[in-house]
Amino acid sequence: MVRVVVDATPVLPKPSGVGLYVLNLLWALRSLQSTENFSLGVAYQPSLKNWLRGNLALPEAIAVHDDVAVLPLPVRLLNLLAQAPKNPILGQLEHRFGQPDVYHGTNYAVYPCRYSQRVMTIYDLSFLRYPEYVTAVVRTYSQRVRQCLDWTDLVVTISESSKRDIVELLGVPPELVWVTPLASRYADDAQASSDVVKAVDLGDRPYILFVSTLEPRKNVVRLIQAFDRLKTQHQIDHQLVLVGQKGWQFEPIFEAIAASPWRHHIRHLDYLSDAEVAYCYQNADVFAYPSLYEGFGLPVLEAMTLGCPVVTANTSSLPEVAGDAALLIDPTSVEDLAEALERVVGDRPLRQTMIAKGYQQAAQFSWTRTAKSTLAAYRSLL
């Protein structure tokens, strides 16, 4: 029987981004074990801070899995050891998780295992394509990724757009890059409890919604400018609701809010639970996602799954995720963004058509499909 081990180290107590991908992939793979004839193991490493404290405890979301191996070295130290592929410690660590047929590194790196086929997930190449949009830490990914490619047997990525970047910018042969699209964390019939409704008090005013980390790549300043234009020129009754944690260089976003003549109609909600975010999607008039670059653009799919029409950018992976269900705009044009948002909030038949198309588009994606695609990638190596 084929044995696969997936690195779950990116899963944090409040998972987002890569952590959510890993969790959903693990659950979907777990459900396929009996029918697809493979065994699934999970690897986990503590952070440096937890390791120094002697805390090797698993995050709650990982502890529910049966076959978990905790590697007793922190990520930073093992990254240094991995720079010497013949280091004997690496071979000893590989034995801890059963010397699998395939070891899957899920966060832009994979260790130079001696006995396993090595798979590495690269989500996007924003640090090469648009380095000005990422943090200094993320910009260092370039060296790590190129180093790992020396011993990586196969690359997994999440969109055709990211695959093109990997082939073009890293020189990886296209046949060694597998695309395994993501899926929404929500079912289309998700219902909000009374506690959620009470916790997310958005008032009676309709709203335009944005959901993601607040950082330069997400293009939130232009969204605020487009909202100002809509309020001033079209007198829309809406508020703008921004849901997401403060990321890198978030300050200009809050400066734009403070400078807006409609700042009292702009609300920022920090980290929300899955159910609370779902409630925000389900009750928004339109979801605005004018991101400048995305490896996939999962919030677009989430909005469509929950019946919210979408306006998003015509760049990177976003058109392949949105299909013909969204209005696509030039993300550098405040005017284009404002016009598209006004069309949706001002044309109810158009909005209903977009909702119906969104459901159809979202139905093409599922975590079972993601897991089966990932499993096919593993088996291509065996």
N, C-alpha and C positions, 0 to 999 in steps of 0.2 A: 504493500500500500504506500502511495506517495505521501510523504510528510512535508508539510509546509509550516514555517514559522514566520509570523508577522510581527514586526517591531511596533509595539504600542507606546513607546516612550513619549510621543507627542501628546498623549491624552493627559490633560490637566484637570484639576478639580472642577473648573468651569470650562468645559471644552468648547472650542470654536475652531473654525477653519480646518486645519490639518487634523486636529483632534477629533472633530466630528466625522471627517472622512474615515479615519481609522476605526472609530467605534462602529459606524454603520457598515463598513466593509467586513469587520470581524463578525458582527451578528449575521450578516448575509452569508458569509462563507460557512459559519457554524451550521446554519440551517441546511446547507448543501452536502454536508459530510457523508450522510448515510446514502444519498442517491448518487453522489459523484465519486465515491470510493477514495477518499483521501482523509488524512488526519490533520487537524489544525492545532498548532501551538502558538503561544504568545510570549514574546520577549519584552522585558521592561527594565529600564535603568533609572535609578534615582537622579534627581538633580544634584549638583555639587553641594548646595546648601543642606539638603536632606541627608546626603551621604556623610557630610562632616558631623552632623548631629546623630549619626547612627540610625537614621530613620529610613528603612527600606520598605516601608508599607506601600501597598499598591493603592492607586486611586480606586474609589468605590466602583466606578464604571468598569474597571479592569478586573477587580477581584471576583466578579461573578463568573468569570471564565474558569474552566476546569484545569486546563493545561497551561500554566503560566510559569515561566522561569524568570526570576529576578537576577539580573547580572550585577554582581556586587561591586561594580565600579561606576563612578558617575560619568555622565555623557562626555564632559570635557576631557577627562583623563583617557577614556577609551578612544576618543577622537585622536588624541596624541599617539596612542599605541597603534592605532590603525594606519598611521603614516609609515609604519614599518611592517609590510604585509607578512614577513616571515617571523614576526614576533611569536614565540611559543605560547605566550599568554592567550593570544587570540584562539589558538587551537583548543586550549583548555576550556575557554569560555564557550566555544561552539558545542562541546560535549554537554554543557549544562542544559541546553535545550534539545538534546536528542539527535544531534548531527543530522539535520533535516536534508531532504532532497533540494528544497528551495528555501532560501532566507530572503525575506522581503524587507528592505529598508524603506520606511515610509516618509522620510522627511529630508530629501535632497542628499542622502548619504546611504551607503551600505558598507558593512564591514567586509574586509577581504577574507571571507571564510575559506578554509582549505578544502572542505569536503562537500560544500553545498553550492548549488547554482545561485548566483547573486542577482537580485532584482532591486532596482532603485526607482522610486517615484520622484519625478520632477514635475511639479504642478504648473509652473510657468517660468519664464526667463525675464521677469520684470527687472531683475538686477543687472541684466545685460542689455535688454531692449530699452529700458527707461530707468537708468540708475538714479536719476534725480527724484524719482517718486518713492524710493525705498530707503530704509534706515541704513546707517553705516554697517550695522551687523549683517543685514541681509546682503549688502554689497560684497561681503566677504564670502558668500556662498560660492562665488565663481571658482575660487581656488579649490574649495572642498569638492565641488561637483566634478571639476575636471580631473582631480586626483582619483576620485572614486570610479570615474569612467575607465580608468586603466584596468580595473578588475571587475567591472560590472558586466554581467552576461546579457542583461536585457533592461530596457528602460520602459517604465509605465508612465503614461501621462493622461490628462483628463479631457483633452479636446484636440481636434485636428489643428487648431490654431497653435496650440502649444507644441504639437508634434512638428509643425513646420519650423517653428523657432529653434527647437532642439536640433533638427537636421541642419538648419542653416547656420546657427550660431555656435554650435558645439561639434558639428561635423559627424554626428552619429548616423550610421547607415539607416535609412528609413525602415528597413525590414527588422531592425532591432528596437523599434519604438512602437509600443502597443498603446492604443487609445482605449481607455475604459471610462466612459462618461459617468458623471456623478448623478445623484438623484436627490429629490426633496426629502427632508426629514419628516414631512407631514403627509397625512392622508387627506384626500379631498373632502372628507366629511368630518374633519376635526371640529369639535364643539367646545366653546369656551364655558368654563364653570362660572358660577356667580362670584366666586372669590377672585377669579382672573378679571372679570368685568370691573369689580370694585377696585382692584389694584391698579388697573390701567385706566384711569379716569381721564378721558380725552374730551370731555364736555360734549356739547351739542353741535359744535361747528364741524362741517365736513373737512376732510384733510387730505393733503398730498403726503405720501409716505416715502421715506428713505430708510433702508436698513443696511448697515455695515459699519465697520470700524471707521472712525473719523480720521482720515489721513489724506495727503495730497492726491494720491492716485484715484481716489473716489470722486474727485471733482465737485465737492460739496459747495465750495464758494460760488461756482457758476450756477448751481442749483438755487442757492439763496438769491442770487441776482435775477434769475429767471422768475422766481417767486415774487420778488419785488416788482418786476415788470407786470406780472399778471394782476397783482393787487392794484397797481397804479393805473394801468391801461384798460383792464377788463373788469375791474371792481369785483373780482371773484370773492366769495364769502369764506373761502377755505383758509385753514391754517396749514403750516408746514411742520410735520413731525419727523424728527431725526432720531432714529433708534440705533444706538451703538456706543461702544466704549471709545474713549479718547485714545487715538493712536499716535503715530509719529507726526510731528509738526501739525498738531491740531489747532494751534493758536490762531492762524488766519481765519479759520472757520468761525470761531467765536468772536473775532474782531468783525467779521462780515455780519454776523447776527447783531452785534452791538450797534453797527453803523446803519442797519436797515431801518427805514421809517416804519416798517411793519414788524419790528422785533417782538412786539407783544403777541404776535400771531405765529411765532416760531418757537417750537418746543423741542427740547433735547431730553430724551429718555436714555439712561445709561443701560447697562447690561440687564436684559430681561430674560425670563425663563422661556423655554420653547413655546409653552402655551400662551404666554403673554405676547410674544412676537406674532404668533398665529392670529391672535385676536386683532392685533394692529393691521395685519394684512387683510383680514376678512372684512374689516370695516372702513378701509381706505377707499377713496374715490379713484385713486390712481397711484401706482408705484413708480417712482422716478429713480432710475439707476444710470446716471450719465458717466459711469466709470471710464477712465481713459485707457485702461488696460486690464484684462482679466484672463486668468488661466481657464476659467469656466464661467463664473458669474452665477453662483448658486442662488443668491437671493431672487434673481429673475425667475428661476424655476419654482422656487417656493411661493412667490406671489401668484404665479399662474395656477399652481396646485390648489391654492386657497381662493381662487375666483377673483383675483385683483388684476385689472388691466395694467399693462406695463409700457412705459416709455424708457428706452435704453439706448446705448450708444451703438453706432454702426462699425465698431472697431473690434479687433482681436477676436475672442471666442464668442462674443455676445450674439452676433447674428445666428450662429449655428445652434445656440441654446434657445434663442427666442423664436426661431423660424419665422413664419409669417403672422405670428400671433401678437407681436408687439409693434409699436411705432419706433422706428430706428432713426436716430438723429446724429448729427455731427456734434460730438461732445465738447468741441472747442467753441461752439456757437451758442451763446446765451439766447439769441433770438430763436434759433431752431428748437431749442429745448422748451422755451416758453410757449411757442406756437403749438408744439405737439401736446403739451400738458393742457393747454386751453381747448384743443380739439376734443380730448377725452372727457374733461369735466363739463364741457359745454354741449356735447352731442351724446345723449343717452342711448340712442340706437347703436351708435358706433361703440360705445362702452360695452353694451351687451354682446355685440358681435365679438369684440376682443376677448371678453371673458370666456365665451364658448370656444373660441380658437385656442385660448390659453389652456383650458382643460384638455383639449385634444393634444396639444403640444407636450404638456407635462406628462400625459399618459405614456409617452414613448420612453420615459426614463423610469428606472426602478433600481433599487439597491440589489435586487436579485440579478438583474441584467449586468450591473457593475461587477458583482461577484463572479458571475459566469464568465465575463470577459477577462477578468483578472486570472481566474483559474485556467482559462485557455492560454493566456500568456505564460503562466507557469509551465504548463504541459508542453509548450513549444520548445522548452529547453531539455526535456527528458526523453 
